[in-house]
Amino acid sequence: MKAAVRVVMNQTFEDMKEIVRKNPFAQHIGMELLEVTEGYALGRIRLAKQYENIYGGMHGGCAYSLADTLSGIAASTYREYVTMLDASMNYLLPVEHTEYVYCKARVLRHGRKITVVRVELLNDEQTLLIDGSFTFYSIRKRDE
């Protein structure tokens, strides 16, 4: 998957990348934002030894952090500040034997105050490893 520069309403892909750049933990785990469109975000992290659990797969908390950040970006593409209300993750397969873990975050429903986002974490072969759902509350609109 290659990075794409796309306009999100009045905000560019580069502006959204700044959100990831300003997040110290996202930087610590090497999170990359690859694509953003309205209601959608795609990113990845490289599977590295320091992010493994005792069984050699990616620690669930590291995977959750990727999903949390990408779902928040997808929810915020409607020019709103959002905060998470609820999240649920289904760890279907171990995250192992892959160079990158990709996260696709797609808004299922965007309402006046509530936004629901589905996430999928995939390996290099695009096998579904983890899926989940994040619910966000819209705090307020961003200034144009």
C-alpha positions as CSV (number, residue, x, y, z in Angstrom):
1,M,0.0,0.0,0.0
2,K,1.3,3.4,-0.9
3,A,0.7,6.8,0.7
4,A,-1.7,9.1,-0.9
5,V,-2.2,12.8,-0.5
6,R,-5.9,13.6,-0.5
7,V,-7.9,16.6,0.5
8,V,-10.3,16.1,3.4
9,M,-12.9,18.9,3.1
10,N,-10.7,22.0,4.0
11,Q,-8.0,20.0,5.6
12,T,-5.2,18.2,3.8
13,F,-3.7,14.8,4.3
14,E,-0.6,16.6,5.6
15,D,-2.7,18.3,8.3
16,M,-4.0,15.0,9.5
17,K,-0.5,13.5,9.5
18,E,0.4,16.3,11.9
19,I,-2.1,14.8,14.4
20,V,0.0,11.6,14.4
21,R,3.3,13.5,14.5
22,K,2.2,15.4,17.6
23,N,1.2,12.1,19.4
24,P,4.2,11.0,21.4
25,F,3.1,7.4,21.7
26,A,2.2,7.1,18.0
27,Q,5.7,8.3,17.3
28,H,7.2,5.8,19.8
29,I,5.5,2.9,18.0
30,G,6.4,4.2,14.5
31,M,2.8,4.8,13.4
32,E,2.4,6.0,9.8
33,L,-0.7,7.6,8.3
34,L,-1.1,6.4,4.7
35,E,-4.4,7.7,3.5
36,V,-7.3,9.9,4.7
37,T,-10.6,10.7,3.1
38,E,-13.9,11.7,4.6
39,G,-14.9,9.0,7.0
40,Y,-11.8,6.9,6.4
41,A,-8.2,6.5,7.5
42,L,-5.5,4.0,6.7
43,G,-2.3,3.6,8.7
44,R,0.3,1.1,9.7
45,I,3.1,0.2,12.1
46,R,6.0,-2.1,11.5
47,L,6.0,-5.3,13.6
48,A,9.1,-4.9,15.8
49,K,10.6,-7.0,18.6
50,Q,10.0,-4.3,21.2
51,Y,6.2,-4.5,20.5
52,E,5.9,-8.2,20.9
53,N,4.2,-10.1,23.7
54,I,5.7,-13.1,25.4
55,Y,4.5,-15.4,22.6
56,G,6.3,-13.4,19.8
57,G,3.2,-11.7,18.4
58,M,2.3,-8.0,18.6
59,H,1.1,-7.0,22.0
60,G,-2.6,-6.4,22.0
61,G,-2.1,-2.9,23.5
62,C,0.1,-1.9,20.6
63,A,-2.6,-3.1,18.1
64,Y,-5.2,-1.3,20.1
65,S,-3.2,2.0,20.0
66,L,-3.1,1.8,16.3
67,A,-6.8,1.2,16.0
68,D,-7.6,3.9,18.6
69,T,-5.6,6.6,16.7
70,L,-6.9,5.7,13.2
71,S,-10.5,5.5,14.3
72,G,-10.2,8.9,15.9
73,I,-8.8,10.4,12.8
74,A,-11.6,8.8,10.7
75,A,-14.2,10.2,13.1
76,S,-12.6,13.7,13.0
77,T,-12.6,14.0,9.2
78,Y,-16.0,15.7,9.5
79,R,-14.3,18.8,10.9
80,E,-15.1,18.0,14.5
81,Y,-13.2,17.4,17.7
82,V,-14.2,14.0,19.0
83,T,-13.6,12.0,22.2
84,M,-14.0,8.2,22.6
85,L,-17.1,6.9,24.4
86,D,-16.6,3.2,23.9
87,A,-14.5,0.6,22.1
88,S,-14.5,-3.1,21.5
89,M,-11.8,-5.2,19.8
90,N,-11.9,-8.8,18.6
91,Y,-8.5,-10.4,18.5
92,L,-9.1,-13.1,15.8
93,L,-5.6,-14.2,14.9
94,P,-2.1,-13.5,16.3
95,V,-0.3,-10.5,14.8
96,E,2.9,-12.3,13.7
97,H,4.9,-13.2,10.6
98,T,4.3,-9.9,8.8
99,E,6.4,-6.8,8.2
100,Y,3.6,-4.3,8.8
101,V,0.2,-4.3,10.6
102,Y,-2.3,-2.1,8.7
103,C,-5.3,-0.5,10.1
104,K,-8.4,0.5,8.1
105,A,-10.8,2.7,10.0
106,R,-14.2,3.4,8.3
107,V,-17.1,5.4,9.7
108,L,-20.2,3.4,9.7
109,R,-22.5,6.1,11.0
110,H,-21.9,9.8,11.5
111,G,-24.6,11.5,13.4
112,R,-25.1,15.0,15.0
113,K,-23.2,13.9,18.1
114,I,-22.3,10.2,17.8
115,T,-19.9,8.6,15.3
116,V,-19.4,4.9,15.0
117,V,-16.2,3.6,13.4
118,R,-15.3,0.0,12.4
119,V,-11.6,-0.9,12.3
120,E,-9.8,-3.8,10.7
121,L,-6.2,-4.7,11.4
122,L,-4.6,-6.7,8.6
123,N,-1.2,-8.2,7.8
124,D,0.9,-7.8,4.6
125,E,-1.3,-10.3,2.8
126,Q,-4.5,-8.4,3.9
127,T,-5.6,-11.2,6.2
128,L,-8.0,-9.9,8.9
129,L,-6.3,-10.3,12.2
130,I,-8.3,-8.0,14.5
131,D,-11.6,-6.1,14.1
132,G,-13.4,-3.7,16.3
133,S,-15.7,-0.9,16.8
134,F,-15.1,2.6,18.3
135,T,-17.8,5.1,19.3
136,F,-17.0,8.8,19.5
137,Y,-18.8,11.8,20.8
138,S,-18.5,15.1,18.8
139,I,-17.4,17.8,21.2
140,R,-17.6,20.7,18.8
141,K,-16.9,21.7,15.2
142,R,-13.4,22.8,14.3
143,D,-13.0,26.4,13.1
144,E,-12.9,26.6,9.3
